[in-house]
Each structure stands twice: as structure tokens, then as C-alpha cells.
């Protein structure tokens, strides 16, 4: 009887822990009556690349830090920072002869959010930018706006700082900033669910140029994106289906499951189609959760490799070697020449003739091993690196060709200010 009571208690505790994501949420503020973008005109395409770059302030009190990085994704501006806020995502527009950006900002490690506005005055560079000319001097005014002011008719802010453009972004196309679980985890409390099409679509706003996605197999043998080995409140909203995802057909999963932000569970094909048609991402890392997946992902990967070439896109589709069983299954299909990323030891990476080797960050810099593999045309990525202190140390001291992180905005900031 006691054992039965303990068992029931443990089940209840497990269900509670798995549902903890339901307890916490973030309400992202929005500008209301005092938005400067209400009657704004669209920012010209010729202006967008001119605004991207590194900006610096001499104001030591700035809430965003002494340097910020401005980078566009589609029609939105991402601002990567280093102090109280790590990331802003802003809408853009032209008001009279000035350029305006407005949106929310977020501290990634807390639930702290705020509203931010960037204004570029005509005389401080906007006029030249709108004509497609880089001005000799470009100064932006970055203001933090408290939420109750954003909903009022008052056009005021708590803090305002001037930043001056100092240099363009120096992008190394071969350095990969890879967003974990397609962009961010559910526990990071963004507006899209991990491993969803919606998350893939906004991953670049987080600074990523690549994504990692988790692959499992439905009952009817269709590869889908899902991290955990069973359905639970951590990933799925509601308890209609329970147990292993492999127990359900795709139709059942689509009909009865919704991810935490209301999305359906996507297939691998849907995910790769999203990457190809709606992003500029250049790397997709498939984290293989079961060796049974391999034979079913091969035709899908081959299809999108061909489509990428037809669309003049250079996208690396990498199949993760996550276990010896996965390695052996890939070897059985060696004639298909899957591009792989090996998470095992470097010798297995060599045997598999992988395109990439991916050791865990706790193993250190491994520069000698990286060079050894580079001599055999195998690049190296490190995972999963989240702490800003260690991100800085790895960027400064290691020779990795990329970083997988839950906090790609932090990696983006630290990468760009060093390059």
C-alpha cells in the first residue's frame, strides 16, 4: 500500500514538473497610441544595408551597453546588446524626414522586457540613408519607453542615449551561429514554440544563420520535429495524446496536438521548405533521436539539396551522428552520401567522413583536434554554449567554425563586435 501511494505521488509530481512551462509566461509590450509608426511610410530597400553595423556610445549609463549591433531580418531590425537587455526586435518606418524603429526588448535570462525606440534625425544621417548614400557621420538616438507611457498619448521615455556608427558588420559566411531547437526553447518564453515553423521563421531575428532541429518518426514513418521522447505538457498544450510520439500517425499528431504557442507539429519536409523559401539560413543540423529515422530522411534531404541548388541557395543539410547505432545505419546507406555532423569522438567523425565534428563545450577549446580535422576538410562546431563569459572565451581562444546556443543573440553580439 505504501509503495502504491509513493508511486502515485511520484506520478503527480512528474506531471506537475512537466507542466511548469504553463505557469510562467511573458507578456510582450506593444506601442499603442504614441507609436510613431502609425502613419509611417516604408523604409526603402536601398537604406536597409546601410544601417546595419556596430554603434558605440560614450554614455557609461546606457542600459544597452557601450556597443550595440544593428542587423536586419526581412523587414524587422534586430538590435543585439550586452547590458540590461540582450535583444530588441523592431518594426521600421519613415516619418517626415526621419527614420524610426520601434519594438520590444528582452533580457534573455530573465522575464524582463521593455519597449525601445530608435530615431535617426534627418541632420544626423537619415537624409543620406534614404537616398541610398552612407553619411559621413551617422548618429542614432536609442530610447527605452516604459509600458504605461507607450499606451498613453505622451511621447516620452525614461532613458535616452546617442550611439554613433563606427563600422560595418564584417560577416564571415563560414562562421555558423546556430540556434538550438530551431531558435529557442519553450523555457526561454518567446512567442513561438521550439521546433515549430514559426520559430524557424524568426530564428534569424535572434542572430542565427543556422538552426538545429530534433527529428523523430511518427507511427506512419514520417519524420517530424519534436525533442522529447514522449508527449507532455512541456511541449504540447493539453493532454489529449500521451506517451511516445512514435505511437501516433501524422494525422493524429496534426489533429489532436498543438505546441505550446498553438502551432502544429511540423514534418521535416515542412521545416526544410520553410528554411528554403522563407529564410536565408545556410545550415540545418538534424539532431537524430532514433536510428530508425535515417532511411526516411534521406529522400527528403536529397530533394531539398536539389531545390537549394535550383534556387541558388548554399544550404548545408547535416544529419547528426548522435550514437553508434545512427552511425551504423548511415553506413548502410553510404551510397546516398549524406552530409553528416558527428557528435561522437573525432575518430568516428573521420570514419564517417563527416562534414563537421561537434564536441560538447565542456571538453574545452580542442584547437589541436580542430586543426587535425580541418586538414581533412572537416570543420568543427561546439555545443551547447550559453553563458556569455564562456561564449567570449571560446570566440577569443578557440578555432571552432561555429557555436550552437540557446542564446544566439548573445553569440551574435559577441561575434560581431570582434569581427
HELIX and SHEET records of a PDB file:
HELIX    1   1 UNK A    2  UNK A   18  1                                  17    
HELIX    2   2 UNK A   20  UNK A   22  5                                   3    
HELIX    3   3 UNK A   45  UNK A   51  1                                   7    
HELIX    4   4 UNK A  122  UNK A  124  5                                   3    
HELIX    5   5 UNK A  126  UNK A  130  1                                   5    
HELIX    6   6 UNK A  147  UNK A  150  1                                   4    
HELIX    7   7 UNK A  180  UNK A  183  5                                   4    
HELIX    8   8 UNK A  186  UNK A  188  5                                   3    
HELIX    9   9 UNK A  197  UNK A  202  1                                   6    
HELIX   10  10 UNK A  203  UNK A  206  5                                   4    
HELIX   11  11 UNK A  245  UNK A  247  5                                   3    
HELIX   12  12 UNK A  250  UNK A  256  1                                   7    
HELIX   13  13 UNK A  268  UNK A  278  1                                  11    
HELIX   14  14 UNK A  291  UNK A  293  5                                   3    
HELIX   15  15 UNK A  294  UNK A  310  1                                  17    
HELIX   16  16 UNK A  324  UNK A  332  1                                   9    
HELIX   17  17 UNK A  334  UNK A  336  5                                   3    
HELIX   18  18 UNK A  346  UNK A  351  1                                   6    
HELIX   19  19 UNK A  361  UNK A  363  5                                   3    
HELIX   20  20 UNK A  367  UNK A  374  1                                   8    
HELIX   21  21 UNK A  388  UNK A  397  1                                  10    
HELIX   22  22 UNK A  408  UNK A  418  1                                  11    
SHEET    1   A 9 UNK A  53  UNK A  56  0                                        
SHEET    2   A 9 UNK A  67  UNK A  73 -1                                        
SHEET    3   A 9 UNK A  76  UNK A  80 -1                                        
SHEET    4   A 9 UNK A  87  UNK A  95 -1                                        
SHEET    5   A 9 UNK A  98  UNK A 106 -1                                        
SHEET    6   A 9 UNK A 113  UNK A 120 -1                                        
SHEET    7   A 9 UNK A 139  UNK A 145 -1                                        
SHEET    8   A 9 UNK A 159  UNK A 167 -1                                        
SHEET    9   A 9 UNK A  53  UNK A  56 -1                                        
SHEET    1   B 4 UNK A 223  UNK A 225  0                                        
SHEET    2   B 4 UNK A 210  UNK A 217 -1                                        
SHEET    3   B 4 UNK A 176  UNK A 179  1                                        
SHEET    4   B 4 UNK A 402  UNK A 405  1                                        
SHEET    1   C 7 UNK A 223  UNK A 225  0                                        
SHEET    2   C 7 UNK A 210  UNK A 217 -1                                        
SHEET    3   C 7 UNK A 283  UNK A 288  1                                        
SHEET    4   C 7 UNK A 316  UNK A 321  1                                        
SHEET    5   C 7 UNK A 340  UNK A 342  1                                        
SHEET    6   C 7 UNK A 356  UNK A 360  1                                        
SHEET    7   C 7 UNK A 379  UNK A 383  1                                        
END                                                                             
